[in-house]
């Protein structure tokens, strides 16, 4: 009872072609290639009908996965319509940002040391040790830093440019003067205390070299900001209650594996 029209086959062929390399796509344009493709469609349809006869989709674990996939597809489509299709970055926006943030593209490099810890309180304690108590930054890094790549070297990250660092780290490190120590800096790796050791002037990057990368960065930034604002709007229009007294729920989970050391110098992102 299932018929494939030429329009159905064209749609299936287009979907298949998107998954294949160009040299294989050419085969789908030939009569023999499409005959083979129709054979695969037929076999797939037979299997789908057999699964339906056995009511596979009604099995709890399968039904849950179908519902989860449905929700995920709806969410992706909603976010694309609300954020992806509405938030754009024009070439003039990229040019304006490039001109007004010349320091980011100066090509300068810095040499820094850092101490990586897990919490902000730990970072504040580290800061007190290297400032108020006058302990050597290198010694505190060796004994305290969670970055096992740089800790033995006193937290030394060597010379790096902005593009090698995660944004939060780069912003804090490049704002320091030689010899200065930063306050706690949060990144995806944890909390850092940074000391600037040296700074070298570099060759400014031409606009064309960074244009595409900068455009992607600005787009992600704008979409992220709009997404967070949109979520707040949705939360403001909803009634949400949460009974934390019922937490935690479920059986105890296995203890998480030990966190891998932060690959150095990824606080600057250069090695992995």
DRENTOR-306953 format. One record per residue: x, y, z of N, C-alpha, C in turn. Coordinates in steps of 0.2 Angstrom, whole numbers, plus 5000, padded with zeros to 4 digits. Atoms other than C-alpha are relative to their C-alpha. Example, Ala and Ser with C-alpha at 12.3 -4.5 7.8 and 13.67 -1.06 7.14 Angstrom:
BEGIN
500449945000506249785039500450065000 499649944999506849955036499650055003 
END
This chain:
BEGIN
500449945000500050005000500450065000 499649945000501550124999500350014993 499749995006501950204983500550065000 499549955000503450314979499950044993 500149965006503050454966500750024998 499349975002504450534956500250065004 499849944996504350684967500349975007 499750034994504650564982500749984999 499350035001506150484974500550064999 499649945000506850664970500250025006 499949974993506650714988500549955003 499550054997507550554994500750004997 499350005003508950564981500350075002 499749944998509250744986500350005007 499850014993509350695005500649955000 499450045001510550555000500650034998 499449965004511650664989500350045005 499749954995511950785004500449965005 499650044995512650635014500649974996 499550035004513850585000500550044997 499549965003515450644993499950014993 500249985007515350734976500149944995 499950055005516150584966499449955000 500650054999514750464973499450034998 500749975002513350594970499949994993 500150015008513650584951499749944998 500350065001513150404952499350005000 500749994999511450454958499650034994 500349965006511150554942499949954994 500150055006511250394931499449955001 500650044999509850274928500249945004 499850064996510850124935500150025007 499949984993511350224950499350015004 500749994997509450264953499749945001 500350074999508950084950500249975007 499750034994510150034964499750045006 500349964994509450174975499349985001 500750034999507650114972500049945004 500050064996508149944978500150015007 499849994993508850014994499350035003 500649984998507250114996499449955002 500550054999506149964994500249955006 499850044995507149865006499950045007 500149964994507050005019499250005002 500750004999505150015016499849935003 500250074998504949825019500250005008 499850004993505949845036499650045004 500449954996504949995041499349975001 500750034999503249905038500149945005 499950064995503949745047500050035007 500049974993504349855062499450025002 500749974998502649935062499549945001 500450064999501849765061500149975007 499850024993502749715077499950055005 500249944995502249885085500750025004 499349984997504149925088499950075003 500149934998503650105090499650015006 500450004993502550065105500449975006 499650024994503949985115500250065004 499949944996504250105129500750034999 499349975001506150125126500050034993 500049975006505850155108499550074999 500549945000504350275111500350065003 499649954997505450375123500550034995 499549975004506850395110499650044994 500349975005505550445097499750075002 500249944997504850575109500550055001 499449954999506550645113500250034993 499849975007507050655094499550054998 500549955002505350745091500150075003 499849934996505750875105500650034997 499449975002507450895099500050044993 500149975007506950925081499650075001 500449944999505651055087500450055003 499649954997506851145098500550034995 499549985005508151155084499750054995 500449975005506851215072499850075003 500249944997506151345084500650055001 499549964999507851415088500350034994 499849985007508351425070499550064998 500549955003506751525066500150065004 500049954996506851635081500750045001 499449974999508751665082500450004994 499650015006509651595067499850044994 500349965006508551675054499950075001 500249924999508351845063500750035002 499449974997510151875070500549994994 499550005005511451915056500550055001 499549965000513051995054500250024993 499849985007513452105039500750025000 499349995001515152135032500250075003 499949934997515052325037500149995008 499950014993514852265055500749975002 499450034999516352155054500650064999 499549955001517352305047500050055006 500149954994516752425061500449975006 499750044994517252295074500850004999 499350005002518952275066500450065001 499749944999519352455066500050035007 500049974993518752495083500349955006 499750054995519652345091500749984997 499450015003521352365083500549965004 499550034996522252305098499949925000 500150075000521452135096500449974994 499750035006522252115079500750034999 499349975000523952195083500649954998 499550055001524852035082500549995006 499650004994525652065099499949935004 500050064996526151915110500250025007 499849994993526351905129500249935003 499850064997527151785140499750015007 500450004993526151745156500149945004 500050054995526151635171499349995002 500650014997524551565178499949955005 500150054995523851465192499249984999 500750025002522251365188499849965006 500450034995521051315202499349994999 500750025002519351245203499550055002 500549964998518351375213500350075001 499849934999518351565215500350015007 499749994994518751555233500749985000 499350025001520251455229500550054997 499749955004520751585217500250065004 499949944995520551725230500649985005 499550024995521651625242500750004997 499450005003522951605229500350074999 499849935001522951795225500250035006 499849974994523151835243500749975002 499450034999524651715244500650044996 499549975005525551795229500050085001 500049934999525051975234500250025007 499949984993524852005253500549965003 499550044997525951865258500750004997 499449995004527251895245500349934998 499750065002527451715241500250004992 499849995007528351685224499449964996 500650035004527051655210500249934998 499850065003528051515203499949945005 500050054995528151425219499249985002 500750024999526251435222499749964994 500250045006525951375204500249935001 499750075000527051225207499649965005 500350044994526151175223499250004999 500749994999524351225219499649994993 500349995006523951245200499849934998 500350065003522851105192500249994993 499750015007523651135175500649965001 499450054999524850985176500550014995 499649995005525651045160500550065002 499649944999526251215166500250005008 499850004993526351185185500749995002 499350024999528051105185500550064998 499649945002528651265176499850065003 500249944997527951385188499450044997 500549975003526451415178500150034993 499849965006527351475163499749984994 500450015006526351485147500450014994 499649975006527751555136499650054996 500349955004527351675122499449984996 500650015004525651675115499650064997 500449945003524451785104499349995003 500750014997522651815108499649944997 500450055003522051695095500149935003 499850064997522851555105499749995007 500350004993521851595121499350005000 500849995000520051575126499950075002 500149934999519251745126500150035007 500049974993519051775145500750015002 499349994998520851735148500450054996 499649955004521551835133499850085003 500249934998520551995139500350025006 499649984993521251985157500750004999 499350005000522951945152500350064996 499849945005523152075138499950075004 500249944997522452205150500550025006 499549994994523952185163500650034997 499349985002525552275163500549955003 499550054998527152185165500150005007 499950014992527352115183499350005003 500749994996525452145187499749935000 500350074999524451995194499250024999 500749995001522551985189499649975006 500450034996521151945200499749934997 500350065003520151785198499750004993 500349995006519751755180499749934998 500350065001518451625176500049984992 500050035007518551515160499749935000 500350074999517851345155500449955004 499650054997519351265163500050015008 500049994993519051345180500250075002 499849944998519751495189500850015000 499349995001521451575185500250065003 499649944998522651695193500650014995 499549995006523751775179500550055002 499449955000525451865180500350014993 499749985006526051955165500850015001 499250005000527951925162500350044995 499649965005528352005146499450014994 500449985006527552085130500450024994 499649995006528152085112499550034995 500349975006527552195098500049954994 500050045006526952105083499850034994 500249975006526452125065499250004999 500750005001524652185063499749964995 500350045005523452065055499650044995 500449975004522652115039499349985000 500750025000520752125038499849944997 500250065004520551995025500249935003 499750064997521551875035499549975006 500450014994520351885050499250014999 500749985001518751935042499549945001 500550054999517851765041500049975007 500050024993518351705058499750055005 500349954996517851875066499350004998 500750005001516151865057499749945004 500350054997515851695064499950015008 500049984993516351755081499450055002 500549954998515251905081499349974999 500750035001513751805074499849955006 500150044994513951675089499950045006 500149964994514051815101499350035000 500649975000512551905095499449955001 500550055000511551745093499949985008 500050024993512051695111499650055004 500349944996511551865118499250004999 500750005002509851855109499749945003 500350074997509551675115499950015007 500149994993509851725133499450055002 500649954999508651875132499449974998 500650035002507351775123499849955005 500150054994507451635137499750045006 500349964994507151775150499350024998 500749985002505651835140499549945001 500450064999504951655140499849995007 500150014993505251635158499550055003 500449944997504451805162499249994999 500750015002502851745153499749945002 500250074998502751575161499950005008 500050014993502251515178500449935002 499550064999503651395185500049995007 499950024993503651305201500549945001 499550054999505051195208500049985007 499950034993505051085223500649975001 499350024999506851075228500049955006 500050054994506350975244500049934998 500050075003506150825233500649974998 499350025003507950825227500449985006 499950035007508950725225499549944999 500550065001507950585216500549954996 499750055004508450425208500549965004 499550044997509750295212500750035000 499349975000511550345217500349994994 499750015006512550375202500849985002 499350024999514350305200500450075001 499649944999515650435206500350024993 499849985006516250535191500849995000 499250015001518050495184500350065002 499649954999519450605189500050054994 500049955006519450765179500750004997 499350005004520850765166500350075002 499749944999522150895169499950054994 500149955005521951055159500650004995 499550005005522951035143500450075000 499749945000524251165143500350024993 500349954996524351295138499350024997 500749995003522451285134499750065004 500349944998522051425146500250064995 499949965006522851505132499949964993 500350035006522251375120500549974995 499550015005523851335111500249934999 499850075000524151145115499449965002 500650054997522950995118500349945001 
END
